[in-house]
């Protein structure tokens, strides 16, 4: 496919599909690793600053709530000043926040976390409409590779955090600070795209701006937003609470950790598998339903037969990975124009991550109230069933 380009030989090289894919994947590698690197060394950080368990829990809550709060802002900013410049700014925040966390200061730790979370929140929203604008026919392929790269980097960050603490006296600061390196590389690689920004004829842009509908006022927009909310809530709730639940079912902490790793690894396989499916179908209703059914069966199995957790996590992981790629693709498939895709991306991620941030908290409250895991997991199964019912609506080929 030949992407949308501005005239000129150098522009055609920079706008090529291969170069854009390289930039996209490099950017994706920065969008979860600075967050997932924290978990394995969280105890080191708590000891360094004498943090309570509640304070330490904010390292999970802050990124998700910022993903929700800043999503509409990022969408508006991308449409106003341009996707390329907005993404470069988002990467700057991620890199700056990561560098700041190198300092042995509690203030630097929190401020750096806020900055990089804000940058990731913005990049989450802006990448799908950029793909929609310049590489429409490659949407499924690029979204799938983007999601898989993001997941692989996140898993790698979790895996090397503890070994990195043993390499120098910097301890946990090295585990967190090393992720400034891919951020700096991405900032440099993005520079040619800033010099060769997309130009659109005024008449066409004006016509499109007049005809696009605000997804916040459209039932299709809400279908997609709620679908993303339900799949995000299931994923992040399981990430936060599975280890504690598994230990009450006879698994050791180490076994629970490996099971959770398997859940995330299977999701990466599903990222790529869903990418291949979406390249061949226009209507994603069946894909959305099957992915949601896998999550429902996985959650039901964990509730009823937790001893077979490896089976249920495999199903849930396949559903989670496919659902993520599907959500990111729907921002483009259901929008008529990249500006509308940006608005839909902002809306869906605002609603989706907002509920995802509250999900683990609500799950814990239900556990404390009931004194067992039956009620919270029953609610999670019910929400997964609701996602299954919503899936055919969200996956329809109708556009906003």
C-alpha positions in Angstrom: 0.0 0.0 0.0 1.2 3.5 -0.7 0.5 5.7 2.4 -0.7 9.3 2.3 2.3 11.4 1.6 3.4 14.9 0.9 5.3 15.5 -2.3 9.0 15.0 -2.4 11.5 12.3 -2.6 12.8 12.5 1.0 9.2 12.7 2.2 8.4 9.4 0.4 11.3 7.7 2.1 10.3 8.9 5.6 6.6 8.2 5.0 7.3 4.6 3.8 5.4 1.8 5.5 8.6 0.2 6.8 10.0 3.3 8.4 6.6 4.1 10.0 6.3 0.5 11.3 9.7 0.8 12.9 8.8 4.1 14.6 5.4 2.7 15.7 7.0 -0.4 17.3 9.7 1.6 19.0 7.0 3.9 20.4 5.0 1.0 21.6 8.0 -0.4 23.5 7.8 2.7 25.7 4.1 2.5 26.6 4.0 -0.1 29.4 7.5 -1.0 30.4 8.1 2.0 32.7 5.0 1.0 34.6 5.4 -2.8 34.8 9.0 -2.4 35.9 7.8 -1.1 39.2 5.9 -4.2 40.5 8.9 -6.6 41.0 10.9 -4.0 42.9 8.0 -2.4 44.8 9.2 -3.9 48.1 12.6 -2.3 47.6 11.0 1.1 47.0 8.8 0.7 50.1 11.8 0.0 52.2 13.7 2.9 50.7 11.0 5.5 51.6 9.1 3.6 54.3 5.9 3.6 52.2 2.7 2.0 53.5 0.9 -0.6 51.5 -1.8 1.9 50.6 0.8 4.4 49.3 2.5 1.7 47.3 -0.8 0.8 45.7 -0.9 4.2 44.1 1.8 3.0 41.6 -0.9 0.9 40.0 -3.7 3.4 40.4 -2.0 6.6 39.1 -1.3 5.4 35.6 -4.7 4.0 35.0 -6.6 7.0 36.3 -4.4 9.3 34.2 -5.1 7.2 31.2 -8.7 7.9 31.7 -8.5 11.6 32.8 -6.2 12.7 30.0 -7.6 10.7 27.1 -10.1 13.3 25.9 -7.4 16.0 26.4 -4.9 14.1 24.3 -7.5 13.6 21.5 -8.2 17.3 21.4 -4.5 18.2 21.5 -3.7 15.8 18.6 -6.4 17.3 16.5 -5.3 20.9 17.3 -1.5 20.8 16.9 -1.0 17.6 14.9 -0.6 13.9 15.8 3.2 13.9 15.2 4.0 16.8 17.4 1.6 15.6 20.1 3.2 12.1 20.1 6.7 13.5 20.3 5.6 15.6 23.3 4.1 12.5 24.9 7.4 10.6 24.4 9.2 13.5 25.9 7.1 13.3 29.0 7.7 9.5 29.3 11.4 9.9 28.9 11.6 12.9 31.3 9.6 11.2 33.9 11.7 8.0 33.7 14.9 10.1 34.0 13.5 12.0 37.0 12.8 8.7 38.8 16.6 8.0 38.7 17.0 10.5 41.6 17.0 9.0 45.1 14.2 11.2 46.2 10.6 10.3 47.0 9.4 13.5 45.4 11.2 12.7 42.2 9.8 9.2 42.3 6.2 10.4 42.5 6.6 13.4 40.1 8.4 11.1 37.6 5.6 8.6 37.8 3.0 11.3 37.2 4.9 12.7 34.2 5.5 9.4 32.4 1.9 8.2 33.1 0.6 11.4 31.5 2.8 10.8 28.5 1.7 7.2 28.1 -1.9 8.3 28.5 -1.5 10.7 25.5 0.4 8.2 23.3 -2.3 5.6 24.0 -4.9 7.9 22.4 -2.8 9.3 19.5 -1.3 6.2 17.8 -4.5 4.6 16.5 -5.7 7.8 14.6 -2.2 8.2 13.1 -2.5 4.7 11.7 -6.0 5.5 10.5 -4.8 8.7 8.7 -1.8 7.3 6.8 -2.1 3.5 6.7 -5.8 2.7 6.7 -5.3 -0.6 4.8 -2.7 -1.7 7.3 -4.8 -0.9 10.4 -5.2 -4.5 11.7 -1.6 -5.4 11.0 -0.1 -2.3 12.6 -2.5 -2.4 15.6 -1.7 -6.1 16.2 2.1 -5.6 16.1 1.8 -2.4 18.2 -0.2 -4.3 20.9 2.2 -7.3 20.8 5.3 -5.1 21.1 3.8 -3.2 24.0 3.0 -6.5 25.8 6.4 -8.0 25.1 8.3 -4.9 26.4 6.0 -4.9 29.5 6.8 -8.6 30.2 10.5 -8.0 29.7 10.5 -5.0 32.1 8.9 -7.2 34.8 11.4 -10.0 34.1 14.6 -8.0 34.3 13.7 -5.6 37.1 15.0 -7.7 39.9 18.2 -8.9 38.2 19.0 -5.2 37.4 18.9 -4.3 41.1 21.9 -6.6 41.6 24.2 -4.9 39.1 24.9 -1.7 41.0 24.3 0.2 44.2 21.6 2.1 42.3 19.3 -0.9 43.1 15.7 -0.2 42.1 16.6 3.1 40.5 18.5 1.3 37.8 15.5 -1.0 37.2 13.3 2.0 36.6 15.8 4.4 35.0 17.1 2.0 32.3 13.8 2.6 30.4 14.8 6.1 29.6 17.1 4.6 26.9 14.4 3.4 24.5 12.6 6.7 25.2 15.6 8.7 24.1 16.0 6.6 21.0 12.4 7.0 20.1 12.6 10.8 20.4 15.5 10.9 18.0 13.8 8.5 15.4 10.6 10.6 15.5 12.4 13.8 14.4 12.2 13.2 10.6 8.4 12.8 11.0 8.2 16.2 12.7 9.9 17.8 9.7 7.7 16.0 7.2 4.2 16.5 8.8 1.1 15.3 7.0 -0.6 18.0 4.9 -4.2 17.8 4.0 -6.0 20.0 1.5 -8.1 22.6 3.3 -11.2 21.9 1.3 -11.2 18.2 2.2 -10.4 18.8 5.8 -13.2 21.3 6.1 -15.7 18.9 4.6 -14.7 16.1 6.9 -14.8 18.3 10.0 -18.4 19.3 9.1 -19.5 15.7 8.5 -18.0 13.8 11.5 -20.1 13.1 14.5 -18.9 13.4 18.1 -18.7 9.9 19.5 -19.7 11.1 23.0 -23.1 11.8 21.5 -23.3 8.6 19.4 -24.6 5.2 20.5 -21.8 3.4 18.5 -19.2 5.4 20.4 -20.7 4.2 23.7 -20.8 0.6 22.5 -17.1 0.7 21.8 -16.3 2.6 25.0 -18.2 0.1 27.2 -16.7 -2.9 25.4 -13.2 -1.5 26.1 -14.2 -0.7 29.7 -15.4 -4.3 30.4 -12.3 -6.0 28.9 -9.9 -3.6 30.6 -11.6 -4.1 34.0 -11.4 -7.9 33.7 -7.7 -7.7 32.6 -6.4 -5.3 35.3 -8.5 -6.9 38.1 -7.0 -10.3 37.3 -3.5 -8.8 37.1 -3.9 -7.2 40.6 -5.8 -10.0 42.5 -5.0 -13.4 40.9 -1.9 -14.0 43.0 -3.8 -13.4 46.3 -6.7 -15.6 45.1 -4.5 -18.4 43.9 -2.6 -18.6 47.2 -5.9 -19.3 49.0 -6.5 -22.2 46.5 -3.3 -24.0 47.3 -0.8 -22.4 44.9 2.5 -21.0 46.1 3.3 -17.3 45.5 5.9 -18.4 42.9 3.4 -20.7 41.1 0.8 -17.9 41.1 3.4 -15.6 39.6 4.3 -18.0 36.8 0.6 -18.5 36.1 0.1 -14.8 35.8 3.1 -14.6 33.4 1.5 -17.3 31.3 -1.7 -15.3 31.2 0.1 -12.3 29.8 2.3 -14.4 27.4 -0.8 -16.0 25.9 -2.3 -12.5 25.4 0.6 -11.6 23.2 -0.1 -14.7 21.0 -3.7 -13.6 20.8 -2.6 -10.0 19.8 -1.0 -11.5 16.7 -3.8 -14.0 16.0 -6.5 -11.3 16.1 -4.4 -9.2 13.8 -4.5 -11.9 11.2 -8.2 -12.4 11.6 -9.1 -8.7 11.3 -7.1 -8.4 8.1 -9.5 -10.9 6.5 -12.9 -9.7 7.8 -14.7 -6.4 7.6 -17.4 -7.3 10.2 -15.8 -8.1 13.6 -18.9 -9.2 15.4 -18.0 -12.9 15.6 -14.4 -12.1 16.5 -15.6 -9.9 19.4 -18.1 -12.5 20.6 -15.5 -15.3 20.6 -12.9 -13.2 22.4 -15.5 -12.2 25.0 -16.7 -15.8 25.4 -13.1 -16.9 26.1 -12.9 -14.3 28.9 -16.2 -15.4 30.3 -15.3 -19.1 30.3 -11.9 -18.3 31.8 -13.4 -16.3 34.7 -16.1 -18.9 35.3 -13.5 -21.7 35.4 -11.4 -19.8 37.9 -14.5 -19.4 40.1 -15.7 -23.0 39.8 -12.5 -25.0 39.3 -9.5 -22.9 40.4 -7.2 -26.0 40.5 -7.3 -26.0 36.7 -6.1 -22.4 36.6 -3.7 -23.0 33.8 -6.6 -23.9 31.5 -8.8 -21.0 32.5 -5.9 -18.4 32.3 -5.1 -19.7 28.8 -8.7 -19.0 27.7 -8.9 -15.7 29.5 -5.5 -14.6 28.1 -6.6 -15.4 24.6 -9.7 -13.4 25.1 -7.9 -10.5 26.7 -5.3 -10.3 24.0 -7.8 -10.5 21.2 -10.1 -8.0 22.9 -7.3 -5.4 23.2 -6.4 -5.5 19.5 -10.1 -5.4 18.6 -10.7 -2.3 20.7 -7.7 -0.5 19.3 -8.8 -1.5 15.8 -12.4 -0.4 16.3 -11.2 3.2 17.0 -10.3 3.2 13.3 -12.8 0.8 11.8 -15.8 2.6 13.2 -14.6 6.1 12.5 -14.9 7.9 9.1 -11.8 10.0 9.5 -8.6 10.2 11.6 -10.0 13.2 13.6 -13.0 11.2 14.5 -10.8 8.2 15.3 -8.9 10.4 17.7 -12.1 11.5 19.4 -13.3 7.9 19.6 -9.9 6.8 21.0 -10.0 9.5 23.6 -13.6 8.7 24.7 -13.2 4.9 24.8 -9.9 5.1 26.8 -11.4 7.7 29.2 -14.3 5.4 30.0 -12.3 2.2 29.7 -9.3 3.0 31.9 -11.5 4.9 34.3 -13.5 1.7 35.1 -10.3 -0.4 34.9 -8.8 1.8 37.6 -11.9 1.4 39.8 -12.3 -2.3 39.1 -9.5 -3.7 41.3 -10.5 -1.4 44.1 -14.2 -2.5 43.9 -13.1 -6.1 43.7 -11.1 -5.7 47.0 -14.0 -4.0 48.7 -16.3 -6.9 47.8 -13.7 -9.4 49.1 -13.5 -7.5 52.4 -17.3 -7.2 52.7 -18.0 -10.9 52.0 -14.9 -12.4 53.6 -14.2 -14.7 50.6 -13.5 -14.7 46.9 -16.9 -16.1 45.7 -18.8 -12.8 45.6 -16.1 -10.7 43.8 -15.4 -13.4 41.2 -19.1 -13.9 40.7 -19.4 -10.2 39.9 -16.4 -10.5 37.5 -18.1 -13.4 35.7 -21.3 -11.4 35.4 -19.4 -8.4 33.9 -17.6 -10.8 31.4 -21.1 -12.1 30.4 -22.2 -8.5 29.8 -19.1 -8.0 27.6 -20.1 -11.1 25.6 -23.6 -9.6 25.1 -22.2 -6.3 24.0 -19.6 -7.7 21.7 -21.8 -8.1 18.5 -22.8 -4.5 18.8 -19.3 -3.1 19.3 -17.9 -5.3 16.5 -20.4 -4.3 13.9 -19.2 -2.8 10.6 -21.4 0.3 11.0 -19.5 3.6 11.2 -20.3 6.6 13.4 
